[in-house]
């Protein structure tokens, strides 16, 4: 008969062996989880270390006088591989019932439409679903009539500002109707891009099948850092999402803009802390230079 001490020793050895096996299994599981993830991330960073190709979505709400739009022309001409979607906004919309933009705006619009890497879209306010459809339609029709005056004045899409963000059947119908009117308007030229700007992450059920781009963030850099995690979990695809960030210093841009591009395909970042879109911020050119393009991705 074995002594109690011998039995206890055998039991301890068996227990130690079981613990070793258990630890080995846990380590194997962790390796299976962590290593493939690390490989994927390293591949992603190796292929796109400076971000994914993106486009500039510029709210151009500055009156075109005294060479005010020159920073835009300069950025367009010095970045021929970067695409710009420029939101034209004469007066919180097309500016009355005129069939043509004002004399102050026409030369600038014609110049923008002459660039191959620029798409102009008209600004229309929607009042978060409260503005009557017929008023919105009238604004779209006014933009459409610009093309009748001259093709070089044509808009190539509509930017619906103050888009509804809370779900209701009425809001879904409201957005779908105005989208479809813009899509069907012959005066709005191809590609007839429809952009919604609720300013925040909207209910995903409002993402109708005739919406091309949704601005899922329009706030300060400080607020962006607070909401970064929730924005990364957005149900909206990167290729149909836009981020607009204000109050951002120039020192942040070189790393920040490429990071944004992993989550949104359309970007605008400004250093302006008020009247964000009525002038070009001090960091305008730095922002443009930081936006990844197809050409820059191809060289990596």
C-alpha positions as CSV (number, residue, x, y, z in Angstrom):
1,X,0.0,0.0,0.0
2,X,1.3,3.4,-1.0
3,X,1.9,6.0,1.7
4,X,-0.3,9.1,1.9
5,X,2.7,11.2,1.1
6,X,3.3,9.3,-2.1
7,X,-0.3,9.6,-3.1
8,X,-0.3,13.3,-2.4
9,X,2.9,13.8,-4.5
10,X,1.3,11.9,-7.5
11,X,-1.9,14.0,-7.1
12,X,0.2,17.2,-7.1
13,X,2.1,16.1,-10.3
14,X,-1.2,15.3,-12.0
15,X,-2.7,18.6,-11.0
16,X,0.4,20.5,-12.3
17,X,0.2,18.6,-15.6
18,X,-3.4,19.5,-16.0
19,X,-2.7,23.2,-15.3
20,X,0.2,23.1,-17.9
21,X,-2.2,21.6,-20.5
22,X,-4.8,24.2,-19.7
23,X,-2.4,27.1,-20.0
24,X,-1.1,25.7,-23.3
25,X,-4.6,25.5,-24.7
26,X,-5.4,29.0,-23.7
27,X,-2.1,30.3,-25.3
28,X,-2.9,28.4,-28.5
29,X,-6.4,30.0,-28.6
30,X,-4.9,33.5,-28.0
31,X,-2.4,32.9,-30.8
32,X,-5.1,31.8,-33.2
33,X,-7.0,35.0,-32.4
34,X,-4.3,37.6,-32.1
35,X,-1.8,36.6,-34.8
36,X,-4.3,36.6,-37.8
37,X,-5.6,40.0,-36.6
38,X,-2.1,41.4,-36.4
39,X,-1.3,40.1,-39.8
40,X,-4.5,41.7,-41.3
41,X,-3.6,45.0,-39.6
42,X,0.0,44.9,-40.7
43,X,-1.1,44.1,-44.3
44,X,-3.6,47.0,-44.1
45,X,-1.0,49.4,-42.8
46,X,1.6,48.2,-45.3
47,X,-0.8,48.7,-48.3
48,X,-2.3,52.0,-47.1
49,X,0.1,53.3,-44.4
50,X,-1.1,56.9,-45.0
51,X,-4.8,56.3,-45.3
52,X,-7.4,55.3,-48.0
53,X,-8.1,57.4,-51.1
54,X,-10.7,60.1,-50.3
55,X,-12.3,63.2,-51.8
56,X,-12.7,66.7,-50.5
57,X,-16.3,67.8,-49.7
58,X,-16.1,71.5,-49.5
59,X,-18.9,73.7,-48.1
60,X,-18.1,76.9,-50.2
61,X,-20.3,79.5,-48.4
62,X,-17.9,82.4,-49.0
63,X,-19.0,85.2,-51.2
64,X,-16.8,85.3,-54.4
65,X,-15.3,88.8,-54.1
66,X,-11.8,90.1,-53.8
67,X,-10.2,86.8,-54.9
68,X,-11.9,85.0,-52.0
69,X,-12.1,81.7,-54.0
70,X,-8.4,81.9,-55.1
71,X,-7.3,79.4,-52.3
72,X,-9.7,76.9,-53.8
73,X,-8.5,77.4,-57.4
74,X,-4.9,77.1,-56.2
75,X,-5.6,73.8,-54.3
76,X,-7.4,72.3,-57.2
77,X,-4.7,73.2,-59.7
78,X,-1.9,71.9,-57.4
79,X,-3.6,68.7,-56.6
80,X,-4.8,67.3,-60.0
81,X,-5.1,63.8,-58.6
82,X,-7.5,64.9,-55.8
83,X,-11.2,65.1,-56.5
84,X,-13.3,68.0,-55.0
85,X,-17.0,68.1,-54.5
86,X,-17.8,71.8,-54.0
87,X,-21.1,72.9,-52.4
88,X,-22.4,76.1,-54.0
89,X,-24.5,78.2,-51.7
90,X,-25.4,81.7,-52.9
91,X,-28.0,82.5,-50.2
92,X,-28.8,79.5,-48.0
93,X,-29.9,78.0,-51.3
94,X,-29.9,79.1,-55.0
95,X,-30.9,82.7,-54.1
96,X,-34.4,83.5,-55.0
97,X,-36.4,82.6,-58.2
98,X,-33.7,83.7,-60.7
99,X,-33.0,81.3,-63.5
100,X,-29.3,82.0,-63.2
101,X,-26.8,82.6,-60.4
102,X,-26.0,86.2,-59.6
103,X,-23.3,88.0,-61.7
104,X,-20.9,87.7,-58.7
105,X,-21.2,83.9,-58.7
106,X,-21.4,83.0,-62.4
107,X,-17.7,83.4,-63.3
108,X,-16.6,81.4,-60.3
109,X,-19.0,78.6,-61.0
110,X,-18.0,78.4,-64.6
111,X,-14.3,78.3,-63.6
112,X,-15.0,75.5,-61.1
113,X,-16.9,73.5,-63.7
114,X,-14.0,73.7,-66.1
115,X,-11.8,71.6,-63.8
116,X,-11.8,67.9,-64.5
117,X,-11.4,67.1,-60.8
118,X,-14.3,69.2,-59.5
119,X,-18.0,68.4,-59.1
120,X,-20.3,71.3,-58.2
121,X,-23.5,70.6,-56.2
122,X,-26.2,73.0,-55.1
123,X,-27.1,73.7,-51.4
124,X,-30.7,73.1,-50.3
125,X,-32.0,73.5,-46.8
126,X,-34.5,70.9,-45.6
127,X,-35.2,71.9,-42.0
128,X,-34.7,68.4,-40.5
129,X,-37.8,67.2,-42.3
130,X,-40.0,70.2,-41.5
131,X,-39.5,72.3,-44.7
132,X,-42.4,71.7,-47.2
133,X,-41.5,69.5,-50.1
134,X,-42.6,72.0,-52.7
135,X,-40.2,74.7,-51.3
136,X,-37.4,72.2,-51.6
137,X,-38.4,71.2,-55.1
138,X,-38.5,74.9,-56.1
139,X,-34.8,75.3,-55.0
140,X,-33.9,72.2,-57.0
141,X,-35.7,73.5,-60.0
142,X,-33.9,76.8,-59.7
143,X,-30.5,75.1,-59.8
144,X,-31.7,73.0,-62.7
145,X,-32.5,76.1,-64.7
146,X,-29.0,77.4,-64.4
147,X,-28.0,74.8,-67.0
148,X,-30.5,76.2,-69.4
149,X,-28.7,79.5,-69.3
150,X,-25.4,77.9,-70.0
151,X,-24.1,74.3,-69.5
152,X,-21.0,75.7,-67.7
153,X,-23.3,76.9,-64.9
154,X,-24.8,73.4,-64.3
155,X,-24.9,71.7,-60.9
156,X,-24.1,68.0,-60.8
157,X,-25.9,67.1,-57.6
158,X,-27.7,68.4,-54.6
159,X,-26.5,68.9,-51.0
160,X,-29.5,68.6,-48.7
161,X,-28.5,70.4,-45.5
162,X,-30.4,69.9,-42.2
163,X,-31.5,66.4,-43.3
164,X,-33.7,64.5,-40.8
165,X,-31.8,62.2,-38.5
166,X,-34.6,60.7,-36.4
167,X,-36.5,57.8,-37.8
168,X,-40.2,58.2,-38.7
169,X,-42.1,56.9,-41.8
170,X,-42.8,60.6,-42.7
171,X,-39.1,61.4,-42.6
172,X,-38.2,58.4,-44.8
173,X,-40.8,59.5,-47.3
174,X,-39.7,63.1,-47.2
175,X,-36.1,62.3,-47.9
176,X,-37.0,59.8,-50.7
177,X,-39.2,62.2,-52.5
178,X,-36.7,65.1,-52.6
179,X,-33.9,62.7,-53.5
180,X,-35.9,61.3,-56.4
181,X,-36.7,64.7,-57.7
182,X,-33.0,65.7,-57.7
183,X,-32.2,62.4,-59.5
184,X,-34.9,62.9,-62.1
185,X,-34.1,66.5,-62.8
186,X,-32.6,66.8,-66.3
187,X,-31.2,70.3,-65.4
188,X,-29.1,68.7,-62.7
189,X,-26.4,67.0,-64.7
190,X,-24.7,63.7,-64.2
191,X,-23.8,62.1,-61.9
192,X,-26.6,63.8,-59.9
193,X,-25.1,63.0,-56.6
194,X,-27.4,63.3,-53.6
195,X,-25.8,64.2,-50.3
196,X,-27.6,64.4,-46.9
197,X,-26.2,66.4,-44.0
198,X,-28.0,65.6,-40.7
199,X,-24.8,66.8,-38.9
200,X,-24.8,63.7,-36.7
201,X,-25.0,60.0,-37.1
202,X,-28.6,59.5,-38.3
203,X,-30.9,56.5,-37.8
204,X,-29.7,53.9,-40.4
205,X,-33.3,53.4,-41.6
206,X,-33.2,56.9,-43.1
207,X,-30.5,55.8,-45.5
208,X,-32.8,55.5,-48.6
209,X,-31.5,53.7,-51.6
210,X,-31.3,56.9,-53.6
211,X,-28.9,58.6,-51.2
212,X,-25.3,58.7,-52.3
213,X,-23.4,60.3,-49.4
214,X,-24.3,61.0,-45.8
215,X,-22.5,63.4,-43.5
216,X,-22.3,61.4,-40.4
217,X,-20.2,63.9,-38.4
218,X,-20.2,67.7,-38.5
219,X,-18.7,69.0,-35.2
220,X,-15.4,70.1,-33.6
221,X,-12.2,68.1,-33.4
222,X,-12.7,67.9,-29.7
223,X,-16.1,66.3,-30.1
224,X,-14.7,63.9,-32.7
225,X,-12.3,62.5,-30.2
226,X,-15.1,61.9,-27.8
227,X,-17.2,60.1,-30.4
228,X,-14.5,58.3,-32.3
229,X,-15.4,54.8,-31.0
230,X,-19.1,55.2,-31.9
231,X,-18.3,56.6,-35.4
232,X,-16.1,53.6,-36.1
233,X,-19.2,51.4,-35.5
234,X,-21.3,53.4,-37.9
235,X,-23.7,51.3,-40.0
236,X,-22.9,53.6,-43.0
237,X,-20.3,52.4,-45.4
238,X,-17.0,54.3,-45.7
239,X,-17.6,54.9,-49.4
240,X,-20.9,56.7,-48.7
241,X,-19.9,58.6,-45.5
242,X,-18.5,62.1,-45.0
243,X,-16.9,63.7,-42.0
244,X,-16.8,67.5,-41.6
245,X,-14.5,68.6,-38.7
246,X,-14.0,72.2,-37.5
247,X,-11.8,73.9,-34.9
248,X,-8.8,71.7,-35.8
249,X,-5.3,73.0,-35.6
250,X,-2.7,72.6,-38.4
251,X,-0.5,70.4,-36.2
252,X,-3.2,67.7,-36.1
253,X,-3.7,67.3,-39.8
254,X,-0.8,65.2,-41.1
255,X,-1.8,62.2,-39.0
256,X,-5.5,63.0,-38.4
257,X,-6.7,63.3,-42.0
258,X,-5.4,59.9,-43.1
259,X,-6.9,58.4,-40.0
260,X,-10.3,59.9,-41.0
261,X,-10.0,58.4,-44.4
262,X,-10.2,54.9,-43.0
263,X,-13.8,55.7,-41.9
264,X,-15.1,58.2,-44.5
265,X,-14.5,58.6,-48.2
266,X,-15.4,62.3,-48.2
267,X,-13.6,64.8,-45.9
268,X,-13.4,68.4,-44.8
269,X,-11.3,69.7,-42.0
270,X,-11.0,73.4,-41.1
271,X,-9.2,75.4,-38.3
272,X,-12.1,77.9,-38.2
273,X,-13.8,78.0,-34.8
274,X,-16.8,80.1,-36.0
275,X,-18.4,80.8,-39.3
276,X,-16.7,77.6,-40.3
277,X,-17.5,77.7,-44.0
278,X,-17.6,81.5,-44.8
279,X,-13.8,81.6,-45.3
280,X,-10.8,79.3,-45.8
281,X,-9.1,78.3,-42.6
282,X,-5.4,78.9,-42.0
283,X,-4.9,75.1,-42.4
284,X,-6.7,74.8,-45.7
285,X,-3.7,73.9,-47.9
286,X,-2.3,71.6,-45.2
287,X,-5.6,69.8,-45.1
288,X,-5.7,69.4,-48.9
289,X,-2.2,68.1,-48.9
290,X,-3.0,65.5,-46.2
291,X,-5.9,63.9,-48.1
292,X,-4.9,60.5,-49.5
293,X,-5.6,60.1,-53.2
294,X,-5.6,57.1,-55.6
295,X,-2.3,58.3,-57.0
296,X,-0.6,58.4,-53.6
297,X,-2.0,54.9,-52.8
298,X,-0.7,53.5,-56.1
299,X,2.9,54.6,-55.3
300,X,3.0,52.6,-52.1
